[in-house]
């Protein structure tokens, strides 16, 4: 098993939730505690319902899963619809 680590905004260097990072970039990471509530970037083009289980996507976001993944990273706390274009693709989650 591995610990969940997420990249956090680095406003000291001008970063935002939409900052694209490259290979070799220095990043600030955080290890959320199980049950901790936070905001996470979600995959675009999907509608999320409360209780949806999330796994890591390969693009720096979390995505919904309906299967039996090795590790669920978080669950959705509040429904959010990202099927239409939105500026910040954030969702309120509870980390697992």
C-alpha positions as CSV (number, residue, x, y, z in Angstrom):
1,X,0.0,0.0,0.0
2,X,1.2,3.6,-0.6
3,X,0.4,6.8,1.1
4,X,-1.7,9.4,-0.6
5,X,0.2,12.5,-1.5
6,X,-1.3,15.6,-3.2
7,X,0.4,18.6,-4.7
8,X,-0.7,21.8,-3.1
9,X,-1.0,25.4,-4.5
10,X,2.3,27.3,-4.2
11,X,1.1,30.9,-4.3
12,X,4.6,32.1,-3.2
13,X,5.9,31.4,-6.7
14,X,2.7,32.3,-8.5
15,X,1.1,28.9,-8.8
16,X,-2.6,28.2,-8.8
17,X,-4.8,25.1,-9.0
18,X,-4.5,25.4,-12.8
19,X,-0.7,25.5,-12.9
20,X,0.8,22.8,-15.2
21,X,3.9,21.2,-13.8
22,X,6.8,19.7,-15.8
23,X,9.2,16.8,-15.1
24,X,11.8,17.9,-12.6
25,X,9.7,20.8,-11.2
26,X,10.0,21.3,-7.5
27,X,6.5,20.7,-5.9
28,X,5.0,21.2,-2.5
29,X,3.1,18.0,-1.5
30,X,0.8,17.2,1.4
31,X,-0.3,13.9,2.9
32,X,-3.9,14.2,4.0
33,X,-5.1,12.2,6.9
34,X,-8.0,9.7,6.4
35,X,-11.3,11.5,6.9
36,X,-9.8,14.9,6.2
37,X,-11.9,17.2,4.1
38,X,-10.4,19.3,1.3
39,X,-10.7,20.5,-2.3
40,X,-9.3,18.5,-5.1
41,X,-9.0,19.0,-8.9
42,X,-11.4,16.6,-10.6
43,X,-11.5,15.2,-14.2
44,X,-13.4,17.5,-16.6
45,X,-16.5,16.4,-18.4
46,X,-18.0,14.3,-15.6
47,X,-20.8,14.8,-13.2
48,X,-20.0,13.8,-9.6
49,X,-22.5,12.7,-7.0
50,X,-22.1,12.6,-3.2
51,X,-20.3,9.4,-2.2
52,X,-18.7,8.8,-5.6
53,X,-15.3,7.1,-5.1
54,X,-12.2,8.7,-6.6
55,X,-8.9,7.4,-7.8
56,X,-5.8,9.1,-9.2
57,X,-6.0,10.0,-12.9
58,X,-2.8,10.2,-15.0
59,X,-3.2,14.0,-15.5
60,X,-2.9,15.3,-11.9
61,X,-6.7,15.1,-11.2
62,X,-8.9,12.7,-9.4
63,X,-11.5,10.7,-11.4
64,X,-14.6,8.8,-10.5
65,X,-14.4,5.0,-10.4
66,X,-17.1,2.3,-10.4
67,X,-14.8,-0.7,-10.4
68,X,-12.8,-2.2,-7.6
69,X,-9.5,-0.2,-7.7
70,X,-6.4,-1.0,-5.7
71,X,-6.8,2.2,-3.8
72,X,-9.6,4.7,-3.4
73,X,-8.1,8.1,-2.7
74,X,-11.2,10.1,-1.7
75,X,-14.9,10.3,-1.9
76,X,-17.1,13.2,-3.1
77,X,-18.8,15.2,-0.3
78,X,-21.0,17.4,-2.4
79,X,-22.4,16.8,-5.8
80,X,-20.7,18.9,-8.6
81,X,-21.3,19.0,-12.3
82,X,-18.2,19.4,-14.5
83,X,-19.9,18.4,-17.8
84,X,-20.0,22.1,-18.8
85,X,-16.9,24.3,-19.0
86,X,-15.9,25.7,-15.6
87,X,-12.8,27.7,-14.6
88,X,-11.7,25.8,-11.5
89,X,-12.6,22.1,-11.7
90,X,-12.6,21.6,-8.0
91,X,-14.7,19.3,-5.8
92,X,-15.1,19.0,-2.0
93,X,-13.8,15.5,-1.0
94,X,-13.1,13.4,2.0
95,X,-9.7,11.7,1.8
96,X,-9.5,8.0,2.4
